[in-house]
Amino acid sequence: MLFPTVTTPTTLASVAIDISIIVPVYNEQENILPLAREIAAAMQNEARSYEVVFVDDASTDGTWDGIIEAHEKNVRVRGLRHTRNTGQSAALWTGIQATRSSIIATLDGDLQNDPADLPRLLAEIERCDFVCGVRVKRRDNFVRRLSSNIARKARYWVLGVDFCDTGCGFRVFKRSALKGVFPFNGLHRFLPILVHGAGASTREIPINHRERVAGISKYGIRNRLGRGVFDLLAMAWYQRRRVDHVSFEELQNEDATERPRGKIEQTSVEP
């Protein structure tokens, strides 16, 4: 059986979703159905309710048709489509905004991330706020591996934070970890650093990484190097200027019909 038996669309729509698996895609028509099948297989023993949300960033091939077919086979699959191409970060943010689950998982749509690792990442989230996958044995060419190593050293030198693999899109995190996070072009690369800087507990675990068997990569030196330098400098500025968690006291009325008598209650606010 390619897909597990699921409830009808009407029934599923009335059920609160516990886990949202968000997959930003652009021109990945050959990978949609295989990825949907692999996610379903990986989640077949998961007791909590889940959904798979493909966010099509205005693909020019048959990606959207693949998403429609995947939904017809499995009602847990949702499809969102941008009216114009805006990039992976925007697609990721669209998925986050269009879901309400307390736990979010993200992975790339090129089949290089292995959905079989989902149960391990979901188990790890019980002990922290944000779990990052680390591609220990990367199936990428030498240039991409070299550029990632250089980027890691640059991030540590500029930001003082050493995440092994911020370029890996395979993550599981609590929605509450996103407090204070804002959308920008490049968010998908710096998300672990942002949540860590805001005080969220993070963990990194090794995951399987596979060779791309269909489609073509959307990233290379030309569209990563220059943008990465500017993003890094901007992130350094923001990390130094961000407003941390602040506690404050508020004057309270003992009686709404009376003037304030000076009772003080302590609370806090997130930036």
C-alpha positions as CSV (number, residue, x, y, z in Angstrom):
1,M,0.0,0.0,0.0
2,L,1.6,3.3,-1.1
3,F,-0.4,5.5,1.3
4,P,-2.0,4.6,4.7
5,T,-5.7,4.7,5.1
6,V,-6.8,8.1,6.3
7,T,-10.0,9.8,7.3
8,T,-12.2,11.7,4.9
9,P,-11.4,15.4,4.3
10,T,-14.4,16.6,6.2
11,T,-13.4,14.5,9.3
12,L,-9.8,15.5,9.2
13,A,-10.5,19.2,8.9
14,S,-12.4,19.0,12.2
15,V,-9.4,17.4,14.0
16,A,-6.8,19.6,15.7
17,I,-3.4,19.0,14.1
18,D,-0.5,18.2,16.4
19,I,2.4,18.2,13.9
20,S,2.8,20.2,10.6
21,I,5.4,18.9,8.2
22,I,6.2,21.8,5.9
23,V,8.0,21.2,2.6
24,P,8.9,24.3,0.5
25,V,9.3,23.2,-3.2
26,Y,10.2,24.8,-6.5
27,N,10.3,22.8,-9.7
28,E,10.3,19.4,-8.0
29,Q,7.6,17.7,-10.0
30,E,9.4,14.3,-10.0
31,N,10.0,14.3,-6.2
32,I,6.5,15.2,-4.9
33,L,4.8,11.8,-4.9
34,P,7.9,9.8,-3.8
35,L,8.4,12.3,-0.9
36,A,4.8,12.2,0.1
37,R,4.9,8.4,0.2
38,E,8.1,8.3,2.3
39,I,6.7,10.8,4.8
40,A,3.5,8.7,5.1
41,A,5.6,5.6,5.7
42,A,7.8,7.3,8.3
43,M,4.8,8.6,10.2
44,Q,2.7,5.4,10.1
45,N,3.3,4.7,13.8
46,E,2.9,8.3,15.0
47,A,-0.1,8.5,17.4
48,R,-0.4,12.2,17.1
49,S,-2.3,13.8,14.2
50,Y,-0.2,15.4,11.4
51,E,-0.4,17.1,8.1
52,V,2.1,17.5,5.2
53,V,2.1,21.0,3.8
54,F,3.8,21.4,0.4
55,V,4.4,25.1,-0.4
56,D,4.9,25.6,-4.1
57,D,7.0,28.7,-4.8
58,A,5.4,29.4,-8.2
59,S,6.9,26.4,-10.0
60,T,7.0,26.5,-13.7
61,D,6.8,22.7,-14.2
62,G,4.3,20.1,-13.0
63,T,5.0,20.5,-9.3
64,W,1.5,21.8,-8.5
65,D,-0.1,18.9,-10.4
66,G,2.0,16.5,-8.3
67,I,0.8,18.1,-5.1
68,I,-2.8,17.8,-6.3
69,E,-2.3,14.1,-7.0
70,A,-0.6,13.6,-3.6
71,H,-3.6,15.1,-1.9
72,E,-6.0,12.9,-3.8
73,K,-4.1,9.9,-2.6
74,N,-3.7,11.1,1.0
75,V,-5.9,13.7,2.5
76,R,-3.2,14.6,5.1
77,V,-1.4,16.4,2.2
78,R,-2.1,20.1,1.8
79,G,-1.0,22.3,-1.0
80,L,-0.2,26.0,-0.9
81,R,1.0,27.9,-4.0
82,H,2.6,31.3,-4.3
83,T,1.4,33.5,-7.1
84,R,5.0,34.5,-7.8
85,N,8.4,33.1,-7.0
86,T,9.8,34.6,-3.8
87,G,12.3,32.1,-2.5
88,Q,12.7,29.3,0.0
89,S,12.5,31.5,3.1
90,A,9.2,33.0,1.9
91,A,7.8,29.6,1.2
92,L,8.8,28.4,4.6
93,W,7.2,31.4,6.3
94,T,4.0,30.8,4.3
95,G,3.8,27.3,5.6
96,I,4.4,28.4,9.2
97,Q,1.7,31.1,8.9
98,A,-0.8,28.8,7.3
99,T,-0.6,26.2,10.1
100,R,-1.5,26.1,13.7
101,S,0.1,23.0,15.2
102,S,2.3,23.3,18.3
103,I,5.1,21.2,16.6
104,I,6.5,22.0,13.2
105,A,8.8,19.9,11.0
106,T,10.5,21.1,7.9
107,L,12.5,19.3,5.2
108,D,13.6,20.0,1.7
109,G,11.6,18.8,-1.3
110,D,14.5,17.3,-3.3
111,L,14.5,13.9,-1.5
112,Q,18.0,14.4,-0.2
113,N,16.6,14.6,3.3
114,D,15.4,11.1,4.5
115,P,11.9,11.2,6.0
116,A,12.8,8.0,7.9
117,D,14.6,10.3,10.3
118,L,11.4,12.1,11.3
119,P,10.6,9.8,14.3
120,R,14.0,10.4,15.8
121,L,13.7,14.2,15.5
122,L,10.2,14.2,16.8
123,A,11.4,12.1,19.8
124,E,14.2,14.6,20.5
125,I,11.9,17.6,20.6
126,E,10.6,16.2,23.9
127,R,13.9,17.4,25.5
128,C,14.4,20.8,23.9
129,D,12.7,23.5,21.8
130,F,14.5,23.2,18.5
131,V,16.1,20.1,16.8
132,C,18.5,20.6,13.9
133,G,19.5,17.8,11.5
134,V,23.2,17.5,10.7
135,R,24.2,16.0,7.4
136,V,27.2,14.0,8.6
137,K,27.9,12.2,5.3
138,R,26.8,14.7,2.7
139,R,26.0,13.5,-0.8
140,D,26.8,16.8,-2.4
141,N,29.7,17.8,-4.7
142,F,33.0,19.1,-3.3
143,V,32.2,22.8,-4.0
144,R,29.0,22.7,-2.0
145,R,30.7,20.9,0.9
146,L,33.6,23.4,0.9
147,S,31.3,26.4,0.8
148,S,29.3,25.1,3.8
149,N,32.5,24.6,5.8
150,I,33.7,28.1,5.0
151,A,30.2,29.5,5.9
152,R,30.3,27.7,9.3
153,K,33.7,29.2,10.2
154,A,32.5,32.6,9.1
155,R,29.3,32.3,11.3
156,Y,31.4,31.3,14.3
157,W,33.9,34.1,13.8
158,V,31.2,36.8,13.3
159,L,28.4,35.6,15.5
160,G,30.2,33.5,18.1
161,V,27.7,30.7,17.6
162,D,28.8,27.3,16.2
163,F,26.0,25.3,14.6
164,C,27.3,22.4,12.6
165,D,24.9,22.7,9.6
166,T,22.5,25.6,9.4
167,G,22.1,24.9,5.7
168,C,20.2,21.7,6.5
169,G,16.5,22.3,6.1
170,F,15.5,19.1,8.1
171,R,14.3,20.4,11.5
172,V,11.7,19.9,14.1
173,F,10.7,22.6,16.5
174,K,8.0,23.9,18.8
175,R,6.0,26.8,17.5
176,S,6.7,28.6,20.8
177,A,10.4,28.8,19.8
178,L,9.5,31.2,17.0
179,K,8.6,34.1,19.4
180,G,10.3,37.2,18.1
181,V,11.2,35.6,14.8
182,F,10.4,37.7,11.7
183,P,10.4,36.8,8.0
184,F,13.2,37.9,5.7
185,N,15.0,36.5,2.7
186,G,17.6,34.1,4.2
187,L,15.5,33.1,7.2
188,H,15.8,29.4,6.5
189,R,19.6,29.6,6.9
190,F,19.6,31.6,10.1
191,L,16.5,30.2,11.9
192,P,18.5,28.0,14.4
193,I,20.7,31.0,15.3
194,L,17.7,33.3,15.8
195,V,15.9,31.0,18.1
196,H,19.1,30.2,20.0
197,G,19.7,33.9,20.5
198,A,16.2,34.3,21.9
199,G,16.9,31.7,24.6
200,A,15.4,28.6,23.0
201,S,17.1,25.3,23.9
202,T,18.5,23.6,20.7
203,R,20.0,20.3,19.9
204,E,21.8,18.8,16.8
205,I,21.5,15.2,15.7
206,P,23.0,13.4,12.8
207,I,20.7,12.5,9.9
208,N,20.9,10.6,6.7
209,H,21.6,12.5,3.5
210,R,21.0,11.1,0.0
211,E,22.1,12.0,-3.5
212,R,19.6,14.0,-5.6
213,V,18.1,11.6,-8.1
214,A,15.7,14.0,-9.9
215,G,15.5,17.7,-10.6
216,I,18.3,20.2,-10.3
217,S,19.7,22.1,-7.3
218,K,18.6,25.7,-7.0
219,Y,21.7,26.8,-5.1
220,G,25.3,27.4,-6.1
221,I,28.3,29.6,-5.4
222,R,26.9,32.5,-7.4
223,N,23.6,32.8,-5.4
224,R,25.0,31.9,-2.0
225,L,28.3,33.7,-1.5
226,G,27.4,37.3,-2.0
227,R,24.0,37.0,-0.4
228,G,25.5,35.0,2.5
229,V,28.0,37.7,3.4
230,F,25.4,40.5,3.5
231,D,23.0,38.3,5.5
232,L,25.8,37.4,8.0
233,L,26.6,41.1,8.6
234,A,23.0,41.9,9.0
235,M,22.5,39.0,11.4
236,A,25.5,40.2,13.4
237,W,24.0,43.7,13.7
238,Y,20.6,42.3,14.7
239,Q,22.1,39.9,17.4
240,R,23.9,42.9,19.0
241,R,20.8,45.2,18.8
242,R,18.0,42.8,19.7
243,V,15.9,43.5,22.8
244,D,16.0,40.6,25.1
245,H,13.2,39.3,27.4
246,V,12.2,42.2,29.8
247,S,10.3,41.9,33.0
248,F,8.1,44.8,34.1
249,E,5.6,45.9,36.7
250,E,2.2,47.2,36.0
251,L,0.0,49.3,38.3
252,Q,-3.3,47.5,38.9
253,N,-6.7,48.7,39.9
254,E,-8.2,47.0,42.9
255,D,-11.6,48.1,41.8
256,A,-12.4,49.0,38.2
257,T,-14.7,51.8,39.4
258,E,-12.1,53.3,41.6
259,R,-8.9,55.2,41.0
260,P,-5.6,53.3,41.1
261,R,-4.5,52.5,44.7
262,G,-0.9,51.5,43.9
263,K,-1.2,47.7,43.8
264,I,1.7,46.4,41.7
265,E,1.7,43.1,39.7
266,Q,4.8,41.7,38.0
267,T,4.6,40.3,34.5
268,S,6.9,40.1,31.5
269,V,6.9,40.7,27.8
270,E,8.6,39.2,24.8
271,P,10.2,41.6,22.3
